[in-house]
Amino acid sequence: MAASCVVLLALALTLLLLVAWKRWRWGRAARHVIVVVLGDVGRSPRMQYHALSLAKCGFSVTFLGFCTSKPHDELLQSDRIQIVSLTELQRLAVGPHILQYGVKVVFQAVHLLWKLMCRKPAAYIFLQNPPGLPAIAVCWFAGCLCGSKLVIDWHNYGYSIMGLVHGPGHPLVLLAKWYETLCGRLSHLNLCVTNAMREDLAENWGIKAVTVYDKPASFFKETPLDLQHQLFMKLSRTYSAFRACSEPSDSGMERSAFTERDAQSGTVTCLPGRPALLVSSTSWTEDEDFSILLAALEKFEQLIDDGESLPPLVCVITGKGPLKEYYSRLICQKHFQHIQVCTPWLEAEDYPLLLGSADLGVCLHRSSSGLDLPMKVVDMFGCCLPVCAVNFQCLHELVKHEENGLVFEDSEELAAQLQARKLRPEVSENLP
């Protein structure tokens, strides 16, 4: 058995050396970049934007990641960008958790290394962190073999996200922190999302980084009324919150819960007394506490019952993630009379249209490290959507209270902001 393992290991090393020699013979491609996300490409907007920017600057881009959801059409249509799917190993159903995690890490390391070595050599390997375990070490090793420089884009710290689940003192979290601190210094260039993270990387990690703030893509903008109607009618086929409360008396009219279209003239109008549309997006993880929003909605409903002049409300929470089922159960336990809540997963092209159609955006992102910023707010700003965001350490780098948005601490403050705003659909000016 031991002899067989040695033979297999020798064969694997020989194959790896042959592939490395082949890479060396080909030479490094000066205008080629490999972008790596050890996650879903469709849910990695910042890295999609990096890939598009690189392509527009004349680079050919190979994008490695999980192809679970569809990325933006602009990425798919670019003749300079090739998306290569990584295989995602599902969690094992047997054995202790640490063993399951170890098997997953080893599989990802071997699989990612193989995919990198099978690609044309690149001038740069551009890696998103987190997740950085085992991607940082693998990308650095592949770069050493192929002569590629490693660029890490620090979105957050992986160990701090793990700490939300396991606790900061868990052995896996401590191991992840040690690994991230050690391997993070192997990069040739570092980008980060906030000045606070840049300072923390310099002071505590010995890593020099450049702050690159997120900006909304060009397709995040206010949605014209006719496109709003198309989106609402499309969503109404699946979600009752978007369906009209009553059918139009004229058979030539097409109606959603928010808009009405004259089939003959094609004119679209807003329904009088339509509900207000509140939008939030999430990855349904531990760094977003949606019980804050649900409690605020309960207070909002009570205000309506008490006679306050407030509109009915449709609350749309988009996204996928591990805690979606938990919060969906909590939502089902609520017995709202004036509020409807739905939790769709939207296609990449529909999400900007929804933001551009909404009356208010709510962000509940609390950074696990206190050093990253919610990109969803950037997208909302691009759509000229008023924003209420929960406060945390460096939020002021993006949202300035009563200047470009409102900041709240808890459900009481959020409910008060909803009441003060009154969510009047006919009022279109931005906050405050």
C-alpha positions as CSV (number, residue, x, y, z in Angstrom):
1,M,0.0,0.0,0.0
2,A,2.8,2.4,1.0
3,A,4.7,1.5,-2.2
4,S,1.7,2.2,-4.3
5,C,1.3,5.7,-2.7
6,V,5.0,6.4,-3.3
7,V,4.6,5.4,-7.0
8,L,1.5,7.5,-7.4
9,L,3.2,10.5,-5.8
10,A,6.3,10.1,-8.0
11,L,4.1,10.0,-11.1
12,A,2.2,13.1,-10.0
13,L,5.4,15.0,-9.4
14,T,6.8,13.9,-12.7
15,L,3.7,15.0,-14.5
16,L,3.8,18.3,-12.7
17,L,7.5,18.9,-13.7
18,L,6.7,18.1,-17.3
19,V,3.8,20.5,-17.3
20,A,6.0,23.2,-15.7
21,W,8.7,22.6,-18.3
22,K,6.1,23.0,-21.0
23,R,5.0,26.3,-19.4
24,W,8.6,27.5,-19.3
25,R,9.2,26.6,-22.9
26,W,6.1,28.5,-24.0
27,G,7.2,31.5,-22.0
28,R,5.1,34.0,-20.1
29,A,2.4,35.8,-22.0
30,A,2.8,39.5,-21.3
31,R,-0.8,40.4,-22.2
32,H,-2.5,37.5,-20.5
33,V,-4.0,37.5,-17.0
34,I,-5.6,34.7,-15.0
35,V,-8.3,35.8,-12.6
36,V,-9.1,33.4,-9.8
37,V,-12.2,33.2,-7.6
38,L,-12.6,30.2,-5.4
39,G,-16.3,30.9,-5.4
40,D,-19.2,31.6,-7.8
41,V,-18.2,33.8,-10.7
42,G,-21.7,35.2,-11.0
43,R,-21.7,36.3,-7.4
44,S,-18.2,38.0,-7.6
45,P,-19.1,41.4,-9.2
46,R,-15.8,43.1,-8.3
47,M,-13.7,40.4,-10.0
48,Q,-16.0,40.5,-13.0
49,Y,-15.4,44.2,-13.3
50,H,-11.6,43.6,-13.0
51,A,-11.8,41.1,-15.8
52,L,-13.8,43.5,-18.0
53,S,-11.4,46.3,-17.3
54,L,-8.4,44.2,-18.1
55,A,-10.0,43.0,-21.3
56,K,-10.7,46.6,-22.3
57,C,-7.1,47.4,-21.7
58,G,-6.0,44.8,-24.3
59,F,-5.3,41.8,-22.0
60,S,-6.7,38.3,-22.7
61,V,-8.3,37.1,-19.5
62,T,-8.9,33.5,-18.2
63,F,-11.4,33.6,-15.4
64,L,-11.3,30.6,-13.1
65,G,-14.2,30.0,-10.7
66,F,-17.4,28.1,-9.9
67,C,-20.0,28.6,-12.6
68,T,-23.1,28.3,-10.3
69,S,-24.9,31.4,-11.5
70,K,-24.8,33.4,-14.7
71,P,-22.3,36.3,-14.9
72,H,-23.1,39.6,-16.6
73,D,-23.7,39.4,-20.4
74,E,-20.9,41.8,-21.1
75,L,-18.5,39.3,-19.6
76,L,-19.9,36.4,-21.6
77,Q,-19.9,38.4,-24.8
78,S,-16.3,39.5,-24.6
79,D,-14.0,37.7,-27.0
80,R,-11.0,38.5,-24.7
81,I,-12.4,36.7,-21.7
82,Q,-12.6,32.9,-21.3
83,I,-14.4,31.5,-18.3
84,V,-13.1,28.2,-17.0
85,S,-15.2,26.3,-14.6
86,L,-13.7,24.9,-11.4
87,T,-15.3,21.8,-9.8
88,E,-16.9,22.5,-6.4
89,L,-16.6,19.7,-3.9
90,Q,-19.7,19.4,-1.9
91,R,-19.3,18.8,1.8
92,L,-18.9,15.2,2.9
93,A,-21.7,13.7,4.9
94,V,-19.5,11.6,7.1
95,G,-16.6,12.1,9.5
96,P,-15.7,14.9,11.9
97,H,-16.0,18.5,10.6
98,I,-12.2,19.1,10.6
99,L,-11.7,16.0,8.4
100,Q,-14.4,17.1,6.0
101,Y,-12.8,20.5,5.8
102,G,-9.3,19.1,5.3
103,V,-10.4,16.8,2.4
104,K,-12.1,19.8,0.8
105,V,-9.0,22.0,1.1
106,V,-6.7,19.3,-0.4
107,F,-9.1,18.6,-3.3
108,Q,-9.4,22.4,-4.0
109,A,-5.6,22.8,-3.9
110,V,-4.9,19.9,-6.3
111,H,-7.7,20.8,-8.7
112,L,-6.9,24.5,-8.8
113,L,-3.2,23.8,-9.4
114,W,-4.0,21.5,-12.2
115,K,-6.3,24.1,-13.8
116,L,-3.7,26.8,-13.5
117,M,-0.9,24.6,-15.0
118,C,-3.2,23.7,-18.0
119,R,-3.7,27.3,-18.9
120,K,-1.5,29.5,-21.1
121,P,1.1,31.2,-18.9
122,A,0.1,34.6,-17.7
123,A,1.9,37.8,-16.7
124,Y,-0.3,38.0,-13.6
125,I,-2.5,35.8,-11.5
126,F,-5.2,38.0,-10.0
127,L,-6.7,36.4,-6.9
128,Q,-9.8,37.4,-4.8
129,N,-9.4,36.9,-1.1
130,P,-11.4,35.6,0.7
131,P,-11.5,32.7,0.1
132,G,-7.8,32.4,0.2
133,L,-7.3,29.0,1.7
134,P,-5.8,27.2,-0.2
135,A,-5.9,29.6,-3.2
136,I,-3.1,32.0,-2.1
137,A,-0.5,29.3,-1.7
138,V,-1.5,27.5,-4.8
139,C,-1.6,30.6,-7.0
140,W,1.8,31.7,-5.6
141,F,3.3,28.2,-6.4
142,A,1.8,28.2,-9.9
143,G,3.2,31.7,-10.4
144,C,6.7,30.5,-9.4
145,L,6.6,27.7,-11.9
146,C,5.2,29.8,-14.7
147,G,6.9,33.2,-14.0
148,S,3.6,34.9,-13.1
149,K,3.2,37.7,-10.6
150,L,0.6,37.2,-7.9
151,V,-1.9,40.1,-7.3
152,I,-4.3,39.7,-4.3
153,D,-7.5,41.8,-4.1
154,W,-8.4,41.9,-0.4
155,H,-12.1,42.1,0.0
156,N,-12.1,41.0,3.7
157,Y,-10.2,38.5,5.9
158,G,-11.2,34.9,5.5
159,Y,-10.5,34.0,9.1
160,S,-12.8,36.7,10.4
161,I,-15.7,35.3,8.3
162,M,-14.9,31.8,9.7
163,G,-14.9,33.3,13.2
164,L,-18.6,34.3,12.8
165,V,-19.5,30.6,12.5
166,H,-17.0,28.9,14.7
167,G,-15.9,31.6,17.1
168,P,-12.6,33.5,17.1
169,G,-10.7,31.0,19.2
170,H,-11.6,27.9,17.2
171,P,-8.5,26.0,15.9
172,L,-9.7,26.3,12.3
173,V,-10.0,30.0,12.6
174,L,-6.6,30.3,14.2
175,L,-5.1,28.1,11.5
176,A,-6.8,30.2,8.8
177,K,-5.5,33.5,10.4
178,W,-1.9,32.1,10.5
179,Y,-2.1,30.9,6.9
180,E,-3.6,34.2,5.6
181,T,-1.0,36.3,7.5
182,L,1.9,34.1,6.2
183,C,0.8,33.5,2.6
184,G,-0.6,37.0,2.1
185,R,2.9,38.3,2.1
186,L,3.8,36.2,-0.9
187,S,2.0,38.5,-3.3
188,H,3.7,41.0,-5.6
189,L,0.9,43.5,-5.5
190,N,-2.1,44.0,-3.2
191,L,-5.4,45.9,-3.7
192,C,-8.0,46.4,-1.0
193,V,-11.5,48.0,-0.7
194,T,-11.0,50.6,2.1
195,N,-8.3,52.8,3.6
196,A,-9.1,51.1,7.0
197,M,-8.1,47.8,5.5
198,R,-5.0,49.2,3.8
199,E,-3.8,50.6,7.2
200,D,-4.6,47.3,9.0
201,L,-2.7,45.3,6.4
202,A,0.3,47.6,6.8
203,E,0.3,47.8,10.6
204,N,-0.6,44.2,11.5
205,W,0.4,42.1,8.5
206,G,3.3,44.0,7.0
207,I,1.6,44.1,3.6
208,K,1.5,47.3,1.5
209,A,-1.8,47.6,-0.4
210,V,-3.5,50.2,-2.6
211,T,-7.1,51.2,-1.9
212,V,-9.3,50.7,-4.9
213,Y,-12.9,51.7,-4.1
214,D,-15.7,49.9,-5.8
215,K,-17.7,51.8,-8.4
216,P,-21.0,50.8,-9.9
217,A,-21.0,49.4,-13.4
218,S,-22.6,51.4,-16.2
219,F,-25.7,49.2,-16.2
220,F,-26.6,50.3,-12.6
221,K,-28.8,53.3,-13.3
222,E,-32.4,54.4,-12.9
223,T,-34.8,52.1,-14.8
224,P,-37.2,53.6,-17.3
225,L,-40.9,53.0,-16.6
226,D,-41.4,50.7,-19.5
227,L,-38.6,48.4,-18.4
228,Q,-39.9,48.6,-14.8
229,H,-43.2,47.3,-16.1
230,Q,-41.6,44.4,-18.1
231,L,-39.6,43.4,-15.0
232,F,-42.7,43.5,-12.7
233,M,-44.7,41.5,-15.1
234,K,-41.9,38.9,-15.4
235,L,-41.6,38.6,-11.6
236,S,-45.4,38.5,-11.2
237,R,-45.4,35.1,-12.9
238,T,-43.5,33.7,-9.9
239,Y,-44.0,36.0,-7.0
240,S,-47.5,37.1,-5.9
241,A,-46.1,40.4,-4.4
242,F,-45.8,41.7,-8.0
243,R,-49.2,40.8,-9.1
244,A,-52.0,43.3,-9.4
245,C,-54.6,43.2,-6.7
246,S,-57.4,43.5,-9.3
247,E,-57.6,43.0,-13.0
248,P,-58.1,46.0,-15.2
249,S,-61.6,46.7,-16.5
250,D,-60.2,47.3,-19.9
251,S,-59.0,44.1,-21.6
252,G,-56.4,46.2,-23.5
253,M,-54.6,47.0,-20.3
254,E,-51.8,45.0,-18.7
255,R,-51.3,45.5,-15.0
256,S,-48.8,44.6,-12.3
257,A,-48.9,45.6,-8.6
258,F,-47.0,48.8,-9.5
259,T,-47.6,49.7,-13.1
260,E,-50.1,49.5,-15.9
261,R,-49.6,49.4,-19.7
262,D,-51.9,50.3,-22.4
263,A,-51.5,47.5,-25.0
264,Q,-52.7,49.7,-27.8
265,S,-50.5,52.7,-27.3
266,G,-47.7,51.0,-25.3
267,T,-47.9,53.8,-22.6
268,V,-46.9,52.7,-19.1
269,T,-48.1,54.5,-16.0
270,C,-47.7,54.1,-12.3
271,L,-50.8,52.8,-10.5
272,P,-52.2,55.3,-8.1
273,G,-51.8,54.2,-4.5
274,R,-49.3,51.5,-5.5
275,P,-47.2,49.9,-2.8
276,A,-43.7,51.2,-2.0
277,L,-40.9,49.0,-3.1
278,L,-38.1,48.3,-0.6
279,V,-35.1,46.3,-1.8
280,S,-32.2,44.6,0.1
281,S,-29.7,42.1,-1.2
282,T,-27.7,39.6,0.8
283,S,-25.5,36.4,0.7
284,W,-27.6,35.2,3.7
285,T,-24.5,34.9,5.9
286,E,-23.8,35.6,9.6
287,D,-22.5,39.1,8.9
288,E,-26.1,40.3,8.0
289,D,-28.8,40.2,10.7
290,F,-32.1,40.3,8.9
291,S,-34.0,40.1,12.2
292,I,-33.3,43.9,12.3
293,L,-35.2,44.5,9.1
294,L,-38.1,42.2,10.1
295,A,-38.5,43.9,13.5
296,A,-38.5,47.3,11.7
297,L,-41.2,46.0,9.3
298,E,-43.3,45.0,12.3
299,K,-43.1,48.5,13.7
300,F,-43.9,49.9,10.3
301,E,-47.0,47.7,10.1
302,Q,-48.1,48.8,13.6
303,L,-47.8,52.4,12.5
304,I,-50.2,51.7,9.6
305,D,-52.6,50.0,12.0
306,D,-52.4,53.0,14.3
307,G,-53.6,55.2,11.5
308,E,-50.3,56.7,10.2
309,S,-50.5,57.8,6.5
310,L,-48.1,55.2,5.2
311,P,-48.3,53.1,2.0
312,P,-48.4,49.3,1.8
313,L,-45.0,47.9,1.3
314,V,-43.4,45.2,-0.9
315,C,-40.0,44.1,0.5
316,V,-37.8,42.2,-1.9
317,I,-34.7,40.5,-0.4
318,T,-32.5,39.0,-3.2
319,G,-29.7,36.5,-3.0
320,K,-28.6,33.0,-2.1
321,G,-26.8,31.7,0.9
322,P,-26.7,29.3,3.9
323,L,-29.1,31.3,6.2
324,K,-31.8,31.9,3.6
325,E,-33.9,28.9,4.8
326,Y,-33.7,30.1,8.4
327,Y,-34.8,33.6,7.6
328,S,-37.5,32.4,5.2
329,R,-39.0,30.4,8.2
330,L,-39.0,33.6,10.3
331,I,-40.7,35.5,7.5
332,C,-43.4,32.9,7.2
333,Q,-44.1,33.3,10.9
334,K,-45.0,36.9,10.5
335,H,-48.6,37.8,9.7
336,F,-48.2,41.1,7.9
337,Q,-51.4,42.6,6.5
338,H,-49.9,45.6,4.8
339,I,-46.4,44.2,3.9
340,Q,-45.4,41.5,1.5
341,V,-41.9,40.0,1.6
342,C,-40.4,37.8,-1.1
343,T,-36.9,36.4,-1.4
344,P,-36.1,35.8,-5.1
345,W,-32.8,34.9,-6.8
346,L,-32.6,37.3,-9.8
347,E,-30.8,36.9,-13.0
348,A,-27.7,39.1,-13.4
349,E,-29.5,41.4,-15.9
350,D,-32.7,41.8,-13.7
351,Y,-30.9,42.8,-10.5
352,P,-29.9,46.3,-11.7
353,L,-33.4,46.8,-13.2
354,L,-34.9,46.0,-9.8
355,L,-32.6,48.5,-7.9
356,G,-33.4,51.1,-10.5
357,S,-37.1,50.6,-10.0
358,A,-37.2,50.6,-6.2
359,D,-38.1,53.4,-3.7
360,L,-35.6,52.5,-1.0
361,G,-32.6,50.3,-0.5
362,V,-31.7,48.8,2.9
363,C,-28.2,47.3,3.7
364,L,-27.7,45.1,6.8
365,H,-24.1,44.2,6.1
366,R,-21.9,44.3,9.2
367,S,-18.3,43.5,8.2
368,S,-16.8,40.5,10.0
369,S,-13.5,42.4,10.2
370,G,-15.0,45.9,10.3
371,L,-12.8,46.8,7.3
372,D,-14.7,46.1,4.1
373,L,-17.6,47.9,2.5
374,P,-20.9,46.5,1.1
375,M,-20.8,46.6,-2.7
376,K,-24.6,46.4,-2.8
377,V,-24.7,50.0,-1.5
378,V,-22.4,51.1,-4.4
379,D,-24.8,49.5,-6.8
380,M,-27.7,51.3,-5.1
381,F,-26.0,54.6,-5.4
382,G,-25.4,53.9,-9.1
383,C,-29.2,53.5,-9.5
384,C,-29.8,56.7,-7.6
385,L,-31.6,54.6,-5.0
386,P,-31.9,56.2,-1.5
387,V,-30.1,54.0,1.0
388,C,-30.4,53.1,4.7
389,A,-27.4,51.2,6.0
390,V,-26.6,49.6,9.4
391,N,-23.5,51.2,11.0
392,F,-20.1,49.6,11.5
393,Q,-16.5,50.6,11.8
394,C,-15.6,52.0,8.4
395,L,-19.0,52.6,6.8
396,H,-18.3,56.3,6.8
397,E,-15.9,55.7,3.8
398,L,-19.0,55.0,1.7
399,V,-22.2,56.2,3.5
400,K,-22.2,59.6,5.1
401,H,-25.2,60.1,7.4
402,E,-27.7,62.7,6.1
403,E,-25.3,63.5,3.2
404,N,-25.7,60.6,0.7
405,G,-27.8,58.2,2.9
406,L,-29.0,57.4,6.4
407,V,-27.2,55.2,8.9
408,F,-29.0,53.3,11.7
409,E,-27.9,51.2,14.7
410,D,-30.9,49.0,15.3
411,S,-34.5,48.2,14.3
412,E,-35.9,51.2,16.2
413,E,-33.8,53.6,14.2
414,L,-34.5,51.9,10.9
415,A,-38.3,51.9,11.6
416,A,-38.0,55.6,12.4
417,Q,-36.2,56.3,9.2
418,L,-38.9,54.3,7.2
419,Q,-41.6,56.4,8.9
420,A,-39.8,59.7,8.3
421,R,-39.1,58.8,4.7
422,K,-42.8,57.7,4.5
423,L,-41.7,55.6,1.5
424,R,-43.9,57.7,-0.8
425,P,-43.5,56.2,-4.3
426,E,-44.4,59.5,-6.0
427,V,-41.4,61.2,-4.2
428,S,-38.3,60.6,-6.3
429,E,-35.6,62.8,-4.7
430,N,-32.7,61.1,-3.0
431,L,-32.0,61.0,0.7
432,P,-32.0,62.7,3.1
